[in-house]
Amino acid sequence: MRSFALDRVPLCNAWLGVSKPVIGMVHLRALPGAPGYRGDYGAVRDAAIRDAMALADGGVHGVILENFGDTPFFPGAVPAHTIAHMTELAAAVVQRVGPGVPVGVNVLRNDGCAALSIAHAVGAQFVRINILCGARVTDQGVIQGVAHDVMRLRRSLGADRVRVFADVDVKHSAPLGVRPVEDEVHDVIDRGGADAVIVSGAGTGKATDLDKLARVKAAAGDTPVFVGSGVTAETIADYAAHADGFIVGTSLKVDGVADHPVDTDRVRQLIASL
């Protein structure tokens, strides 16, 4: 396999020579203010650090934090207290995993400016934005793209080294109108400014369609394409034929359940299967 190269996304020397980077998910428990918050922020913090370290010990090439437990999600801007707590947690993870494991931020459902601000503040190296361009029907209602705000904020902060990973045909959503996925890919790259593209299945942990992945890869050209759901030790080799990297969460958890702790043995098995 060719060595991983992101000329537009220099995600530190940790990824130089890596054939297919694996990014592990740190699914944060419900944060203060969310309906599911249990009143113990220390436990939230301990779980985030534990999962990040388990992923790093298992051999992943990066981790990404998201406020997975904050359902129901805000469709746009999240409250200031959510940003504050995610900043503290991201800073703790960056400090613990060290410079060899790039850290990313995703603020659900689509607060790209918050994600970018957090990443810039703590020295994280990339963000994931579910709907960078266009509009999608979701369980939060209709969500519109945020590229115009995110890219201007990145320029004004001088945060060009914080790279934007953008979903196409993102999970847990439907398009307002039917259009080829290739058109979405061209939009997020050429008009939205995405540095990498993510393609996933219908929902968390759901398999990504191989044909759709191949179409996205063909349309993306030199822009890296990551598989964003459904990657397991059994399927990663099939996806590797068309993908430049992987974002993996559910299959790396105890019993393969998304809100369970990370299982380091599962992480090692996945890395060994690549």
C-alpha positions as a printed NumPy array, in Angstrom:
array([[  0.   ,   0.   ,   0.   ],
       [  1.108,   3.552,  -0.66 ],
       [  2.262,   5.677,   2.234],
       [ -0.346,   8.035,   3.585],
       [  0.244,  11.563,   2.311],
       [ -1.908,  14.594,   3.014],
       [ -0.219,  17.502,   1.281],
       [ -3.197,  19.645,   2.238],
       [ -3.449,  18.101,   5.702],
       [ -0.051,  17.926,   7.44 ],
       [ -1.352,  16.174,  10.566],
       [  2.05 ,  16.084,  12.273],
       [  4.837,  13.608,  11.701],
       [  2.818,  10.854,  13.36 ],
       [  1.064,  10.106,  10.055],
       [  4.086,  10.229,   7.785],
       [  4.569,   6.777,   6.297],
       [  1.281,   5.442,   7.714],
       [ -0.527,   3.545,   4.983],
       [ -4.096,   3.91 ,   6.265],
       [ -4.533,   5.919,   9.505],
       [ -7.084,   4.677,  12.002],
       [ -8.794,   7.355,  14.104],
       [-10.512,   6.082,  17.241],
       [-13.666,   7.671,  18.652],
       [-13.839,   9.067,  22.175],
       [-17.593,   9.134,  22.718],
       [-18.031,  11.603,  25.571],
       [-20.656,  10.874,  28.183],
       [-23.471,  13.413,  28.612],
       [-22.001,  16.775,  29.587],
       [-23.379,  19.21 ,  32.176],
       [-26.63 ,  20.709,  30.93 ],
       [-27.561,  17.703,  28.772],
       [-30.618,  15.634,  29.764],
       [-28.495,  12.538,  30.33 ],
       [-25.899,  14.183,  32.575],
       [-25.545,  12.255,  35.839],
       [-24.063,  15.017,  37.969],
       [-20.482,  13.755,  38.142],
       [-18.218,  15.675,  35.783],
       [-15.155,  13.896,  37.171],
       [-16.557,  10.598,  35.907],
       [-17.095,  12.124,  32.455],
       [-13.503,  13.341,  32.41 ],
       [-12.078,  10.059,  33.7  ],
       [-13.979,   8.082,  31.058],
       [-12.763,  10.347,  28.25 ],
       [ -9.125,  10.05 ,  29.294],
       [ -9.454,   6.303,  29.859],
       [-10.913,   5.746,  26.39 ],
       [ -8.345,   8.004,  24.706],
       [ -5.475,   6.192,  26.402],
       [ -6.962,   2.77 ,  25.599],
       [ -7.169,   3.764,  21.938],
       [ -3.619,   5.092,  21.916],
       [ -2.294,   2.007,  23.719],
       [ -4.055,  -0.164,  21.155],
       [ -2.207,   1.521,  18.309],
       [ -4.588,   4.008,  16.689],
       [ -3.046,   6.859,  14.723],
       [ -5.415,   9.551,  16.035],
       [ -8.449,  10.127,  18.242],
       [-11.492,  12.36 ,  17.92 ],
       [-13.754,  13.568,  20.708],
       [-17.451,  14.186,  20.199],
       [-20.298,  14.998,  22.583],
       [-21.971,  11.681,  21.806],
       [-23.947,  11.58 ,  25.048],
       [-25.613,  14.981,  24.618],
       [-28.786,  13.719,  22.934],
       [-31.046,  15.268,  21.829],
       [-28.512,  17.371,  19.947],
       [-28.777,  21.041,  19.118],
       [-29.119,  21.466,  15.332],
       [-26.699,  24.394,  15.267],
       [-24.811,  26.36 ,  17.891],
       [-24.356,  24.595,  21.243],
       [-24.435,  26.448,  24.587],
       [-21.316,  28.117,  25.961],
       [-21.095,  25.617,  28.825],
       [-20.89 ,  22.724,  26.342],
       [-18.013,  24.431,  24.54 ],
       [-16.282,  25.128,  27.86 ],
       [-16.465,  21.535,  29.037],
       [-15.441,  20.112,  25.672],
       [-12.456,  22.471,  25.61 ],
       [-11.329,  21.24 ,  29.029],
       [-11.773,  17.615,  28.033],
       [ -9.999,  18.053,  24.7  ],
       [ -7.081,  19.791,  26.416],
       [ -6.79 ,  16.907,  28.871],
       [ -6.785,  14.341,  26.057],
       [ -4.21 ,  16.286,  24.022],
       [ -1.945,  16.389,  27.069],
       [ -2.338,  12.691,  27.864],
       [ -1.969,  11.11 ,  24.413],
       [  0.989,  13.303,  23.504],
       [  2.12 ,  14.766,  20.179],
       [  2.341,  11.384,  18.448],
       [ -1.447,  10.926,  18.342],
       [ -3.311,  13.762,  16.579],
       [ -6.549,  14.798,  18.266],
       [ -9.746,  15.943,  16.549],
       [-13.015,  17.516,  17.709],
       [-16.621,  17.063,  16.557],
       [-19.357,  19.16 ,  18.177],
       [-22.688,  17.512,  17.457],
       [-24.84 ,  18.026,  15.69 ],
       [-23.189,  20.594,  13.464],
       [-21.44 ,  23.353,  15.416],
       [-18.382,  23.559,  13.196],
       [-17.294,  26.947,  14.56 ],
       [-17.294,  25.595,  18.118],
       [-15.283,  22.551,  17.026],
       [-12.75 ,  24.721,  15.227],
       [-12.46 ,  27.103,  18.183],
       [-11.897,  24.241,  20.628],
       [ -9.303,  22.629,  18.374],
       [ -7.45 ,  25.899,  17.922],
       [ -7.45 ,  26.602,  21.664],
       [ -6.094,  23.22 ,  22.779],
       [ -3.733,  22.382,  19.918],
       [ -5.937,  19.734,  18.347],
       [ -5.232,  19.168,  14.68 ],
       [ -8.515,  18.501,  12.924],
       [-12.279,  18.793,  13.193],
       [-15.135,  16.765,  11.806],
       [-18.156,  18.616,  10.447],
       [-21.208,  16.546,   9.586],
       [-22.869,  19.013,   7.191],
       [-20.306,  21.39 ,   5.741],
       [-22.276,  22.14 ,   2.564],
       [-25.861,  21.748,   1.429],
       [-28.773,  20.849,   3.711],
       [-30.014,  17.621,   5.277],
       [-33.156,  16.439,   7.029],
       [-32.193,  15.022,  10.432],
       [-33.783,  14.15 ,  13.759],
       [-32.893,  17.741,  14.737],
       [-34.829,  19.119,  11.757],
       [-33.311,  20.649,   8.639],
       [-29.615,  21.447,   9.11 ],
       [-27.804,  23.713,   6.692],
       [-24.134,  23.81 ,   5.783],
       [-21.689,  25.952,   7.758],
       [-18.721,  26.2  ,   5.391],
       [-19.125,  29.965,   4.979],
       [-18.738,  30.551,   8.725],
       [-16.143,  27.867,   9.444],
       [-13.715,  28.822,   6.719],
       [-13.888,  32.523,   7.55 ],
       [-13.319,  31.743,  11.223],
       [-10.35 ,  29.531,  10.377],
       [ -8.806,  32.381,   8.395],
       [ -9.485,  35.013,  11.065],
       [ -7.974,  32.809,  13.807],
       [ -4.94 ,  31.953,  11.707],
       [ -5.919,  28.324,  12.289],
       [ -5.083,  26.963,   8.842],
       [ -3.323,  23.967,  10.393],
       [ -6.609,  22.82 ,  11.933],
       [ -7.924,  20.689,   9.106],
       [-11.563,  20.149,   8.221],
       [-12.872,  16.62 ,   7.675],
       [-16.356,  16.808,   6.124],
       [-19.036,  14.138,   5.757],
       [-20.945,  13.52 ,   2.554],
       [-24.388,  11.89 ,   2.666],
       [-23.896,  11.927,   6.42 ],
       [-25.434,   9.252,   8.638],
       [-28.664,   9.854,  10.56 ],
       [-29.941,  12.142,   7.802],
       [-31.593,  12.317,   4.394],
       [-31.091,  14.771,   1.519],
       [-33.661,  17.444,   0.776],
       [-33.319,  16.532,  -2.879],
       [-31.827,  13.567,  -4.686],
       [-28.431,  14.279,  -6.225],
       [-25.41 ,  12.114,  -7.037],
       [-22.96 ,  11.67 ,  -4.168],
       [-20.225,  12.78 ,  -6.554],
       [-21.803,  16.239,  -6.651],
       [-21.692,  16.421,  -2.866],
       [-18.03 ,  15.436,  -2.898],
       [-17.154,  18.132,  -5.409],
       [-19.061,  20.732,  -3.398],
       [-17.447,  20.015,  -0.024],
       [-13.972,  20.027,  -1.556],
       [-14.13 ,  22.726,  -4.226],
       [-16.704,  25.09 ,  -2.709],
       [-16.611,  24.174,   1.005],
       [-12.834,  23.845,   1.335],
       [-12.768,  20.42 ,   3.021],
       [ -9.337,  18.884,   3.526],
       [-10.685,  15.323,   3.771],
       [-14.002,  13.604,   3.052],
       [-15.861,  11.113,   5.244],
       [-18.363,   8.568,   3.935],
       [-20.438,   6.432,   6.297],
       [-23.435,   4.151,   6.61 ],
       [-26.986,   5.029,   7.632],
       [-26.244,   5.333,  11.352],
       [-23.716,   4.891,  14.128],
       [-21.869,   1.618,  13.637],
       [-23.774,   0.815,  10.433],
       [-21.795,  -0.586,   7.503],
       [-20.617,   1.807,   4.804],
       [-21.616,   0.748,   1.308],
       [-18.539,  -0.303,  -0.655],
       [-19.929,   0.913,  -3.967],
       [-20.667,   4.356,  -2.532],
       [-17.182,   4.45 ,  -0.999],
       [-15.608,   3.669,  -4.371],
       [-17.658,   6.416,  -6.033],
       [-16.669,   8.947,  -3.381],
       [-13.011,   8.024,  -3.723],
       [-13.123,   8.37 ,  -7.5  ],
       [-14.779,  11.791,  -7.222],
       [-12.441,  13.055,  -4.48 ],
       [ -9.281,  12.807,  -6.564],
       [ -6.267,  13.641,  -4.398],
       [ -8.377,  14.569,  -1.365],
       [ -8.24 ,  11.795,   1.265],
       [-11.377,   9.757,   1.917],
       [-12.126,   8.212,   5.322],
       [-14.7  ,   5.532,   6.145],
       [-16.79 ,   6.888,   9.004],
       [-18.85 ,   3.941,  10.235],
       [-19.108,   0.166,  10.168],
       [-15.383,  -0.577,  10.244],
       [-14.514,  -3.786,  12.098],
       [-11.571,  -6.147,  12.204],
       [-13.472,  -8.317,   9.723],
       [-14.337,  -5.541,   7.234],
       [-11.372,  -3.177,   7.34 ],
       [ -9.443,  -4.988,   4.621],
       [-12.385,  -4.66 ,   2.216],
       [-12.695,  -0.932,   2.89 ],
       [ -8.943,  -0.408,   2.595],
       [ -9.112,  -0.992,  -1.16 ],
       [-10.874,   2.365,  -1.598],
       [-10.253,   4.338,   1.599],
       [ -7.312,   6.449,   2.748],
       [ -8.202,   6.068,   6.421],
       [-10.825,   5.058,   8.959],
       [-12.784,   6.59 ,  11.831],
       [-13.8  ,   3.779,  14.163],
       [-15.943,   3.801,  17.29 ],
       [-18.532,   1.119,  17.961],
       [-16.507,  -1.969,  17.04 ],
       [-13.713,  -0.924,  19.426],
       [-15.981,  -0.849,  22.476],
       [-16.618,  -3.619,  24.994],
       [-19.139,  -6.015,  23.407],
       [-19.263,  -3.739,  20.337],
       [-21.703,  -1.34 ,  22.017],
       [-21.202,   2.358,  21.249],
       [-21.62 ,   3.713,  24.778],
       [-19.42 ,   1.079,  26.423],
       [-15.738,   1.699,  27.286],
       [-13.013,   1.127,  24.708],
       [-11.646,  -2.427,  24.652],
       [ -7.892,  -2.258,  23.994],
       [ -7.82 ,  -5.861,  22.772],
       [-10.403,  -4.984,  20.105],
       [ -8.281,  -1.986,  19.076],
       [ -5.189,  -4.156,  18.685],
       [ -7.135,  -6.744,  16.707],
       [ -8.377,  -4.06 ,  14.315],
       [ -4.913,  -2.575,  13.791],
       [ -3.478,  -6.049,  13.189],
       [ -6.148,  -6.701,  10.55 ],
       [ -5.226,  -3.667,   8.484]])
